[in-house]
Amino acid sequence: MTELNLIRNFAIIAHIDHGKSTLADRMIEYCGGLSEREMTEQVLDSMDIEKERGITIKAQTVRLNYKAKDGKTYQLNLMDTPGHVDFSYEVSRSLASCEGSVLVVDATQGVEAQTLANVYLAIENNHEIVPVLNKVDLPSADVERVKQQIEDVIGLDASDAVETSGKTGLGVPDLLEAIVHRLPAPQGDENAPLKALLIDSWYDSYLGVIILVRIKDGVLKKKTPIRMMSNNAVYSVDKVGIFTPKMQDIEALYPGEVGFITASIKSVSDCRVGDTITDNKNPCSEALPGFKPSIPVVFCSIFPVDSSQYDALKDALAKLKLNDASINYQNENSAALGLGFRCGFLGLLHMEIIQERIGREFDLDIITTAPSVAYKLHMTSGEEVMLHNPADMPDLSTVRSIEEPMVRATILVPDNYLGAVLKLCTERRGEQVELTYVGSRAMVIYNIPLNEIVFDFYDRLKSITSGYASFDYELTGYQESDLVKVQILINEEPVDALAFLCHRSEAESRGRQICERLKDLIPRHLFKIPIQAAIGGRVVARETISALRKDVTAKCYGGDVTRKRKLLDKQKKGKQRMRQFGKVEVPQSAFIEALRIGDD
């Protein structure tokens, strides 16, 4: 057992691509966590997608033994946290398991939007923060300017910030010394009842669910009967261990330590991030604060391209849910796309990653409908209903008001792009909250409906600012709005997969845009096909696909015009009859293209 004053638990927080995983690699190398042969790039990122995109999706931990200059050997528990807004709850739980944070800022780029969001989370958790300037070896690094920026924007004293380079290993010994001397040791009582924070959990096909825990009080040993305090599930611990970053079994975990346990748990949904684990026979009196179940924010429907792959898609989602309890899905049946699933995600990046994993890990071709958000409907009967799918919108005469989710968006942008950013936010029904300057960069805060961000806001923001803007948002609650459901009719048949909710002021232009798109995407048939956008019973936009014609008069050489007339009338009657019974085949590619609204 390591003495409490020799333990340091810390998280690395940074914006995407500021080099925190690379810096973690150098620290692991320096402390001898892995041999040269076992060392890979981004050791703590376990998924291919994480390595390719350079993002961290799951929080990872590693225990390092560091012999400091004062001759003592310290136990360092490093948490590598996700930097993206979708996973901010995981970040907040990782931070709750630590006493200090290492704030990594890219010396060439300076403070970004997510740096701010995660620093404020760390400050809320009463963390001691060590600022680190990474990538100082690059010729474009401007150390003094970035130090000044950290002081101006975040309000942290950056005069003694550690200068490092994750690539070359420069400054890593100084950083380890700073962690040991500037971050506080954990508190805890070995003799108190067991109280442990569940930081993360994932599924292993041999061991069942592996749970990452931080011990606050008490001791966690093998054979301990444990209880999850959120759902009172009871298990017996089979295995206790630590990551070095390889899995290594140990006898017990003591206060202040971070490690993993397994207990033959079959489902990750029993192990919710942020839950408190206690001893079933001698439980602690109250759970650790801050636990909340994950709430899906963005919804979309997923259908297999080939309907025979429905069962394979069902298995794929069930397997992904084993590893990621935050995915919600239920069966859905669409007249246009067949059988599929309505899925809820934590945010846009989460949705994109799950879609990519379905394609990669399970080799399935899927169609996804346009992402939508959850609306609150206040019915005339007085009840409150959550609407996840625009196709399920009840009759408007029964709805008193509709509320949509709002977000507080923080955008950091060089000031020469500021005009374009303000115009984009105003177009998306944003309300400006504040605008401040940090050197040559502007920081804008807007209240924007989540529905307006879901489609293509991030792509548009990146393109109008040449990629220089950084963007972060947090949910602030619901607000009443004048929303209408736009239904798309093809040959007078409503297509539920294309229905969407939007603000009344934009309904007409959005409907017209989809109709124009579909006109180019649906192949011509032997009869005329009307494409309409309707709000309730009122058609607001219409396009017509003209019919394919067979030249029935080709065999008439000259002669009386009535012969031609007779043949054309006969054809016209046939077309009318065909239009009554004819079925329009809409190709799958047309759905995918039509749903990409907002791309010009």
C-alpha positions in Angstrom: 0.0 0.0 0.0 1.3 3.5 -1.0 1.0 6.3 1.5 -1.6 8.8 0.6 0.9 11.7 0.5 2.9 9.8 -2.2 -0.1 9.5 -4.5 -1.1 12.0 -7.2 -4.3 11.7 -9.2 -4.5 14.0 -12.2 -6.3 14.5 -15.5 -4.9 15.8 -18.7 -7.4 18.3 -20.3 -7.0 20.0 -23.6 -8.7 20.9 -26.9 -8.8 18.3 -29.6 -5.4 17.8 -31.3 -3.3 19.8 -28.8 -1.2 16.8 -28.1 -2.4 15.4 -24.8 -2.3 11.7 -25.9 1.3 12.2 -27.3 2.4 13.9 -24.1 0.9 10.9 -22.1 3.0 8.6 -24.3 6.2 10.4 -23.3 5.3 10.3 -19.6 4.7 6.6 -19.8 8.0 6.1 -21.6 9.9 8.2 -19.0 8.4 6.3 -16.1 9.2 3.0 -17.7 5.5 1.9 -18.0 6.2 -0.1 -21.2 9.3 -1.5 -22.9 10.4 0.1 -26.3 9.0 -2.9 -28.2 5.5 -2.5 -26.6 5.4 1.2 -27.1 3.0 2.4 -29.9 1.7 5.9 -30.9 -1.1 7.1 -28.6 -0.9 4.1 -26.3 -4.0 5.1 -24.4 -6.2 5.4 -27.4 -7.5 1.8 -27.9 -9.8 2.2 -30.9 -8.7 2.6 -34.5 -11.1 5.5 -35.0 -9.4 7.3 -32.0 -6.0 6.9 -33.6 -7.1 7.9 -37.1 -9.0 11.0 -36.1 -6.6 11.9 -33.3 -9.4 12.1 -30.8 -10.0 10.4 -27.4 -13.4 8.8 -27.1 -13.2 6.8 -23.9 -11.4 8.0 -20.7 -8.3 5.9 -20.1 -6.1 5.5 -17.1 -2.6 4.5 -16.4 -0.6 4.1 -13.1 3.0 5.3 -13.3 5.8 5.0 -10.6 7.9 8.1 -10.7 11.2 8.5 -8.7 11.3 12.2 -7.9 14.4 14.3 -7.3 13.6 14.3 -3.6 14.4 10.5 -3.6 10.8 9.4 -3.0 8.8 7.2 -5.4 5.4 8.6 -6.2 2.4 6.8 -7.6 1.0 8.9 -10.4 -2.5 8.0 -11.7 -3.0 9.6 -15.0 -6.5 10.1 -16.6 -6.5 10.7 -20.3 -9.9 12.3 -20.9 -12.0 12.9 -24.0 -11.8 16.6 -25.2 -15.0 16.7 -27.1 -18.2 18.4 -25.9 -20.3 15.2 -26.5 -18.4 13.4 -23.8 -18.4 16.3 -21.3 -20.2 14.1 -18.7 -17.4 11.5 -18.9 -14.9 14.3 -18.5 -16.7 15.6 -15.4 -16.6 12.1 -13.8 -12.9 11.7 -14.7 -12.2 15.1 -13.1 -14.2 14.1 -10.0 -11.8 11.2 -9.5 -8.7 13.5 -9.4 -7.4 16.3 -7.3 -5.5 18.2 -10.0 -5.4 18.8 -13.7 -2.6 19.3 -16.3 -3.9 21.9 -18.8 -2.2 21.3 -22.2 -2.3 24.3 -24.5 -0.8 24.2 -28.0 1.9 26.9 -28.1 1.2 27.5 -31.8 -2.6 27.8 -31.6 -3.3 29.2 -28.1 -6.5 28.8 -26.1 -9.4 27.1 -27.9 -13.1 26.8 -27.0 -13.0 23.3 -25.5 -9.9 24.2 -23.5 -12.2 26.8 -21.8 -15.1 24.4 -21.3 -12.9 21.7 -19.7 -10.9 24.1 -17.5 -14.2 25.5 -16.1 -15.2 21.9 -15.3 -11.8 21.4 -13.5 -12.3 24.6 -11.6 -15.8 23.5 -10.5 -14.2 20.3 -9.1 -11.8 22.5 -7.1 -8.7 21.3 -9.0 -5.2 22.6 -8.7 -4.2 23.3 -12.3 -0.7 23.1 -13.8 -0.6 24.9 -17.2 1.6 23.2 -19.9 2.6 24.7 -23.2 3.0 21.9 -25.7 4.7 21.9 -29.1 7.3 24.6 -28.1 9.8 23.0 -30.4 7.8 24.2 -33.5 9.1 27.3 -35.3 5.6 28.9 -35.2 5.3 28.5 -31.4 4.7 31.8 -29.6 5.2 31.0 -25.9 4.9 34.5 -24.4 1.7 35.3 -26.4 0.0 32.0 -25.3 1.0 32.5 -21.7 -0.6 36.0 -21.8 -3.7 34.4 -23.4 -4.0 31.8 -20.6 -3.9 34.6 -18.1 -6.4 36.9 -20.0 -9.0 34.2 -21.1 -8.9 31.7 -18.2 -7.5 33.8 -15.4 -4.8 31.3 -14.5 -1.3 32.4 -13.5 0.9 31.1 -16.4 4.2 32.6 -15.4 5.5 29.2 -14.2 3.8 27.2 -17.0 5.8 24.1 -18.0 7.2 24.2 -21.6 7.1 20.7 -23.2 7.2 19.0 -26.6 5.2 15.7 -26.7 7.0 14.8 -29.9 10.6 15.1 -28.7 10.0 14.5 -25.0 11.4 18.0 -24.1 10.3 19.2 -20.7 8.7 15.9 -19.6 10.9 15.5 -16.4 10.0 19.2 -15.4 6.3 18.3 -15.9 6.5 15.2 -13.7 8.3 17.3 -11.0 5.6 20.0 -11.3 2.8 17.3 -10.9 4.5 15.9 -7.7 5.1 19.3 -6.1 2.2 21.4 -7.2 -0.7 19.0 -7.2 -2.3 18.0 -3.8 -2.4 14.4 -2.5 -5.8 12.7 -2.2 -7.7 12.4 1.1 -9.3 9.1 2.3 -9.9 6.9 5.3 -8.9 3.2 5.0 -11.1 2.1 8.0 -14.3 3.8 6.8 -16.9 1.9 4.8 -16.0 1.4 1.1 -16.9 4.3 -1.1 -15.6 4.2 -4.8 -16.5 6.3 -7.8 -17.3 4.4 -11.0 -15.3 6.4 -13.7 -16.0 4.2 -16.7 -16.9 0.7 -17.8 -16.5 -1.3 -21.0 -17.2 -4.9 -22.1 -14.6 -7.6 -22.5 -15.7 -10.9 -24.1 -13.7 -12.9 -21.6 -14.0 -11.0 -18.4 -17.5 -9.5 -18.8 -17.7 -5.8 -17.8 -14.5 -4.1 -16.7 -15.1 -1.2 -14.3 -12.7 1.6 -13.8 -12.9 2.9 -10.1 -11.3 5.5 -7.9 -11.4 4.6 -4.2 -12.4 7.4 -1.9 -12.7 5.5 1.4 -12.2 1.9 2.5 -10.4 -1.0 0.8 -11.6 -3.0 -2.3 -10.4 -6.6 -2.4 -11.2 -9.7 -4.2 -14.4 -11.5 -3.1 -15.8 -8.2 -1.6 -19.6 -8.2 -2.1 -20.2 -4.8 -3.8 -23.4 -2.8 -4.5 -24.1 -0.1 -7.1 -25.9 2.7 -5.3 -28.0 3.9 -8.3 -29.8 0.6 -8.9 -28.9 -1.5 -5.9 -27.4 -4.3 -8.1 -25.1 -6.6 -6.0 -22.0 -8.5 -7.3 -18.9 -10.2 -5.9 -15.5 -8.9 -7.1 -13.5 -11.5 -9.1 -10.5 -9.5 -10.0 -8.7 -6.3 -8.9 -6.0 -4.7 -10.9 -4.3 -1.6 -12.4 -3.3 -0.4 -15.8 0.5 0.1 -16.3 -0.9 0.6 -19.2 -1.0 -3.2 -19.5 -3.6 -4.9 -17.2 -1.9 -6.1 -14.0 -3.6 -8.0 -11.2 -3.1 -6.7 -7.6 -4.5 -7.8 -4.2 -6.4 -4.7 -3.2 -7.1 -1.1 -4.0 -6.6 1.5 -1.2 -7.9 5.0 -0.6 -6.7 7.5 -3.3 -5.9 4.7 -5.8 -7.3 4.2 -9.3 -7.7 0.7 -10.8 -10.1 -1.7 -12.3 -12.4 -4.5 -11.0 -14.3 -7.3 -12.7 -17.3 -9.0 -11.1 -18.9 -11.3 -13.9 -21.2 -8.4 -14.9 -23.0 -9.1 -18.1 -24.3 -5.7 -19.1 -22.6 -2.2 -19.1 -26.0 -0.6 -18.5 -25.8 -1.8 -14.9 -22.6 0.1 -14.5 -23.4 3.8 -15.0 -20.6 6.3 -15.2 -20.5 8.4 -12.0 -22.2 5.8 -9.8 -21.0 5.0 -6.3 -19.8 1.5 -5.4 -20.0 0.4 -1.8 -19.7 -2.7 0.3 -23.0 -4.6 0.4 -22.5 -5.8 4.0 -21.2 -2.5 5.4 -22.5 0.3 3.1 -21.5 3.9 3.2 -24.2 6.3 4.4 -24.6 8.4 1.2 -23.5 8.3 -2.5 -20.9 10.6 -4.0 -22.5 13.8 -5.5 -22.8 14.6 -9.2 -24.3 11.3 -10.6 -26.8 11.7 -13.4 -27.9 9.2 -16.0 -26.8 9.9 -19.6 -29.5 11.7 -21.6 -29.5 11.4 -25.4 -29.6 14.7 -27.2 -29.5 14.0 -30.9 -31.8 11.3 -32.5 -31.7 9.7 -35.9 -33.1 6.6 -37.6 -30.7 3.9 -38.9 -31.9 1.5 -41.6 -30.0 -1.3 -43.4 -29.6 -0.6 -47.2 -30.4 -4.3 -47.8 -33.5 -5.2 -45.7 -32.2 -8.8 -45.3 -29.4 -7.3 -43.0 -31.9 -6.1 -40.4 -31.0 -8.9 -37.9 -27.3 -8.1 -38.4 -27.9 -4.5 -37.7 -29.8 -5.4 -34.5 -26.9 -7.6 -33.3 -24.4 -4.8 -34.2 -26.3 -2.2 -32.1 -26.6 -4.7 -29.2 -22.9 -5.3 -29.2 -22.1 -1.6 -29.4 -24.5 -1.0 -26.4 -22.4 -3.5 -24.4 -19.5 -1.1 -24.7 -21.4 2.2 -24.7 -24.4 2.3 -22.4 -25.2 5.8 -23.6 -26.7 4.6 -26.9 -30.5 4.2 -26.9 -32.3 2.5 -29.7 -35.8 1.1 -30.4 -37.5 -0.5 -33.4 -38.9 1.6 -36.1 -40.8 0.8 -39.3 -40.8 3.3 -42.2 -43.0 2.9 -45.3 -40.1 4.2 -47.4 -37.1 2.5 -45.9 -38.5 -0.6 -44.2 -37.4 -1.9 -40.8 -34.8 -0.1 -38.8 -34.0 1.6 -35.4 -34.5 5.0 -33.9 -31.3 5.8 -32.0 -30.5 8.4 -29.4 -26.9 9.8 -29.1 -25.0 12.2 -26.7 -24.2 14.5 -29.6 -23.2 14.8 -33.2 -19.7 13.4 -32.9 -21.1 10.5 -30.9 -23.6 9.8 -33.7 -20.9 10.0 -36.3 -18.6 7.6 -34.4 -21.3 5.0 -33.9 -22.3 5.1 -37.6 -18.7 4.6 -38.6 -18.2 1.7 -36.1 -21.3 0.0 -37.5 -19.8 0.2 -41.0 -16.3 -0.8 -39.9 -16.6 -3.4 -37.2 -19.7 -5.1 -38.6 -19.3 -4.5 -42.3 -22.9 -3.2 -42.8 -24.2 -0.6 -45.3 -26.7 1.7 -43.6 -28.9 4.7 -44.3 -29.4 7.3 -41.6 -32.1 9.9 -41.6 -31.4 13.5 -40.9 -30.5 14.0 -37.2 -33.2 15.7 -35.1 -33.6 16.7 -31.4 -36.1 15.9 -28.7 -38.9 18.5 -28.4 -41.2 19.1 -25.5 -44.9 19.2 -26.4 -47.4 20.7 -24.0 -50.8 19.2 -24.9 -54.2 20.9 -24.5 -55.1 18.1 -22.0 -52.3 19.4 -19.7 -49.8 16.5 -20.1 -46.3 16.9 -21.3 -44.9 14.7 -24.1 -41.3 14.3 -25.4 -41.2 14.0 -29.2 -38.2 12.2 -30.6 -39.3 11.6 -34.1 -40.9 14.3 -36.3 -43.0 11.6 -38.0 -44.9 11.0 -34.7 -46.0 14.6 -34.3 -49.7 14.5 -33.1 -52.5 16.6 -34.6 -51.6 20.3 -34.0 -55.1 21.0 -32.6 -54.2 18.9 -29.5 -50.9 20.7 -29.0 -50.9 23.9 -26.9 -47.2 24.8 -27.3 -43.9 23.3 -28.4 -40.5 23.8 -26.7 -37.1 23.2 -28.3 -33.8 22.6 -26.6 -31.4 25.6 -26.5 -27.6 25.6 -26.2 -25.1 28.2 -25.1 -22.4 28.2 -27.9 -18.9 29.6 -27.3 -17.0 30.4 -30.5 -13.3 31.6 -30.6 -12.4 33.1 -33.9 -9.7 35.4 -35.4 -11.3 38.8 -35.7 -11.1 39.1 -39.5 -13.7 36.3 -39.7 -16.0 37.7 -37.0 -18.5 39.3 -39.4 -19.2 35.9 -41.2 -19.5 34.1 -37.9 -22.1 36.6 -36.5 -24.0 36.4 -39.7 -24.1 32.6 -39.5 -25.3 32.6 -35.9 -28.0 35.2 -36.6 -29.2 33.1 -39.6 -29.5 30.1 -37.2 -31.8 32.1 -34.9 -29.0 32.8 -32.4 -29.2 35.5 -29.7 -25.8 37.1 -28.9 -25.0 37.0 -25.2 -21.5 38.5 -25.2 -18.6 39.4 -27.4 -15.1 39.9 -26.0 -11.6 40.2 -27.4 -8.4 38.3 -26.5 -5.6 39.9 -28.4 -6.5 39.4 -32.1 -9.2 36.8 -31.4 -12.8 37.3 -30.6 -14.8 35.2 -28.2 -18.6 35.2 -29.0 -21.2 33.5 -26.9 -24.6 32.8 -28.4 -27.9 31.2 -27.3 -28.9 29.0 -30.3 -31.6 26.3 -30.8 -29.9 22.9 -30.8 -32.0 22.0 -33.9 -30.0 24.7 -35.9 -26.6 23.3 -34.9 -27.5 19.6 -35.6 -27.5 19.8 -39.4 -24.3 21.3 -40.7 -23.5 24.2 -38.4 -20.0 23.0 -37.6 -19.1 22.4 -41.3 -20.3 25.8 -42.3 -18.5 27.4 -39.4 -15.2 25.7 -40.4 -15.6 26.7 -44.1 -16.4 30.4 -43.5 -13.5 30.7 -41.1 -11.0 28.7 -43.1 -10.9 26.2 -40.3 -9.6 28.7 -37.7 -12.8 28.9 -35.5 -13.2 26.6 -32.5 -16.6 25.8 -31.2 -18.1 24.4 -28.0 -21.6 24.2 -26.7 -23.6 23.2 -23.6 -27.3 22.5 -23.2 -29.1 25.2 -21.2 -32.7 24.0 -21.2 -35.9 24.3 -23.3 -37.6 27.4 -24.7 -41.0 27.9 -26.4 -40.8 28.3 -30.1 -43.1 28.6 -33.2 -42.3 25.2 -34.8 -44.1 23.4 -37.6 -43.9 19.9 -39.1 -43.0 19.9 -42.8 -44.2 16.7 -44.5 -42.9 15.7 -47.9 -45.3 14.0 -50.3 -44.2 12.0 -53.3 -47.0 11.2 -55.7 -49.4 12.4 -53.0 -48.0 9.8 -50.5 -46.3 11.1 -47.4 -42.7 9.9 -46.9 -42.1 9.7 -43.1 -38.3 9.5 -43.4 -38.2 13.0 -44.9 -40.5 14.7 -42.4 -38.9 17.3 -40.2 -39.7 20.1 -37.7 -38.4 23.6 -38.2 -39.2 27.2 -37.3 -42.2 28.6 -39.2 -40.2 31.3 -40.8 -37.9 28.8 -42.5 -40.4 26.0 -43.3 -41.2 27.2 -46.8 -37.6 27.7 -48.0 -36.5 24.4 -46.4 -39.4 22.5 -48.0 -38.7 24.1 -51.4 -35.0 23.1 -51.1 -35.9 19.4 -50.4 -38.4 19.4 -53.3 -35.9 20.8 -55.7 -33.3 18.2 -54.6 -35.7 15.3 -54.9 -36.7 16.4 -58.4 -33.1 15.9 -59.5 -32.7 12.7 -57.6 -35.8 10.6 -58.3 -35.6 8.9 -61.8 -38.4 9.7 -64.2 -41.3 7.2 -64.5 -43.9 6.6 -67.2 -46.2 9.1 -65.5 -45.9 12.5 -63.9 -44.8 12.6 -60.3 -45.7 15.6 -58.1 -43.3 16.3 -55.2 -44.8 18.5 -52.5 -43.9 20.0 -49.2 -46.9 20.5 -46.9 -47.4 22.1 -43.5 -50.6 20.5 -42.1 -53.0 20.5 -45.1 -51.4 23.4 -46.9 -48.9 22.7 -49.7 -46.1 25.3 -49.6 -43.8 24.0 -52.3 -44.2 21.8 -55.4 -42.0 20.3 -58.1 -43.1 18.0 -60.9 -41.1 15.2 -62.5 -42.2 15.0 -66.1 -43.2 11.6 -67.5 -41.1 9.4 -69.8 -43.0 9.1 -73.1 -43.0 6.4 -75.7 -43.3 7.9 -79.2 -46.7 6.3 -80.1 -47.0 8.3 -83.3 -43.7 7.1 -84.8 -45.5 4.6 -87.1 -47.8 7.3 -88.6 -46.3 8.6 -91.8 -48.4 11.6 -92.9 -52.2 10.8 -93.2 -55.0 12.5 -91.3 -54.1 14.3 -88.0 -57.0 12.6 -86.2 -55.1 9.2 -86.4 -52.3 10.8 -84.4 -54.7 12.5 -82.0 -56.5 9.2 -81.3 -53.2 7.5 -80.4 -52.1 10.3 -78.2 -55.5 10.4 -76.3 -55.2 6.6 -75.8 -51.7 7.1 -74.3 -52.9 9.9 -72.1 -55.7 7.8 -70.6 -53.2 5.0 -70.0 -50.9 7.4 -68.2 -53.8 8.6 -65.9 -54.7 5.1 -65.0 -51.0 4.3 -64.4 -50.7 7.3 -62.1 -53.6 6.1 -60.0 -52.0 2.6 -59.5 -48.4 3.4 -60.3 -45.9 3.2 -57.4 -42.9 5.5 -57.3 -39.6 3.8 -56.6 -37.4 6.2 -54.7 -33.7 5.0 -54.8 -31.9 4.8 -51.5 -29.2 7.2 -52.7 -31.9 9.9 -53.2 -32.7 9.7 -49.4 -29.1 10.2 -48.4 -28.6 13.1 -50.8 -31.9 14.8 -49.9 -31.3 14.7 -46.2 -28.0 16.6 -46.5 -29.7 19.9 -46.2 -27.8 23.1 -46.1 -25.0 22.1 -48.5 -25.1 24.3 -51.5 
